[in-house]
Amino acid sequence: MDEILASASVFFEVSAQVLRSGNTLRFRAHGRSMLPFLRDGDVLTIVPVPPASIRLGDVVFYPGKGGGHPNAHRVRAVERHPGAPPVLLIRGDAREYAIERVPPESVVGRVTHRQRAGRTARVDGRAARWYVLLWLGAMPRLRALRTRVRNRLRALYTRSMQSP
């Protein structure tokens, strides 16, 4: 386990140096935290991003907890308090509750494109960001509807099995 974490840490440090030098980075994503919009195996294109230009809905590249494991997750909100620097509230699209509080200066890049099955799609345009945010906002309602429908069907099935 330590060897994997060390490798992730080294990968992030090298990636951060590439981005801080003004270069673009491409790598194959691993994990399921950004489903359904980014998938395990997608090739992500990341460009350097100044902290002041990070926007709601951006997928940003930053070190995870512990400082070394690389993450590419979506900015869901910006927390601002008088007299304190802003904090980004970030989480993976597939994660309902796991929110991370990340200082903007910890972000080293923004995901601009994803490549899947030989096709490239832009993920940082205004339309793409708002589509995703609207979809994610609808997810809790859709889950609740799915649960109500499933429970109703289950009740009807049970009732039909009990009838002679």
N, C-alpha and C positions, 0 to 999 in steps of 0.2 A: 504494500500500500504506500509506503514512504517513497518508493521509487517512482510510482505513478504521480504522486503529488509533486515530487521534485521535477519531473519531466514537464508537468503542467506549468510549474513556476518558471522554469527555464524558457518554455515556449512563450509565456506571457511577457517575460522580460525582453526577449529578442523581438517579439512583435511590437511591444511598446517603443523600443528603440527605432525600429523601422518606421513606425508612424510618426514619432517625434522628429524624425529626420525629414519629414514631409513626403514620404513615400506611401504608396498604396499597398495594402496587404490583402492576399487571398489565401483562404484556407478552408478545409473541409470541416463543417460543423459536426459535432457529436452531441447527442442527447435529444431529449424529447420535450424540454421545457418551453419551447417556442411553437409547439404544434397548435394549430394546423398550418400556420403561415411559413414557418421555417422548419425543415425536417432534418433528421439525422442523415448525414451524407450530402446535404446541400453544400455547394461551394459559395462562400460569402466573400464579397468584396468590401473592404473596409478602408475608409479614407481618414486622414487626421481631422480632428475637430477641435476648434477652440471652445473652451467651456461656455463662453457667452453665446455661442450659436446653437447650443443644444435646445431642441424643441420638443414639446409634448408629442408623443407618438414615435419619436426616433428610436431605432434599435441601436444601442450604444455598446461599445466594447470596453470593458473595465475589469480590474482584478476583483475576484470574488472575496468572500470572507477569508481572512487569513493572509490576504495580499497577493496570492500567487496564481490561483486557479482562474483561467480566463472565462469571462462570461460575455455573452451577447444577448441582452434582454432589453425590453421596451420601457421607455420613460412614460410612466402613467400619470405623474403629477410632479409639481415643484412646490416644495414647502418653503414658505417665506415667513420669517419672524422679524420684527423690528430689532435692529442692532445685531442681527446674526446673518451669516452668509446663507444663501439658499442651499437646500438639500434636494437632490433628485430622489423621487420615490420610483423604484424600478422593480419590475418583476417579469418573469417569463409569461408568455401568453397562455400557456397551459396550466399555469399555477394560479389557483384562485385566491390564496391568502398569503403566500410567501412574498412579502414586500421587503425590498432592501432600501436602506437609506444610504445614498452615495453622494459624497461631495462632488460637484461638477469637475473639479480639477483632477479627480481620480480617473475620469473618462479619457481614454486615449484615442478613440476613433468612433466613427459612425458607419453602420452597415448601409451601403448604398444599393447593392444588387445581390441577388441570389441566383445561382445557376443550378438547375435540376434537369436531368435527362437531356442535356444538350441545349436547353432553352434558358435564356437569361431574363430575369424580371427585375425591374426597379422597385426597391422597397422604401426609398426615402422621399419620394415625391409627396406633395400635399395630399393628393387624392388617395394614395396608398395608405398614408398615415391615418387619415380620418376614416377611411373604410374600416381599417383594423380596429380603431378605437370605438367606432359605432358597433361593430360586430362584438367586440369584447364587452361592451356595455349591455348588449342584448343577451349575452350568454346566461347570466343568472336567471332571467325570465324564461329563456328556452329550457333550461334545466328543470325549473319548477313546473313548466307545462308538461315536459316529458314525464316527470314523476307523477303528476296528476293523471295523465292519460294511462300510464302503466298501471297505477293503482286502480283506476276505474275498470280497465280491461281485466285485471286480476280478479276484481270483485265479481264482474259479470261471468267470468270463467268459473269461479268457485260456485256461484249461484247456479249456473247451468249444470254443474257436476252433481249438485245436491238435489236437483229436481228429478222426479221419476220419469 
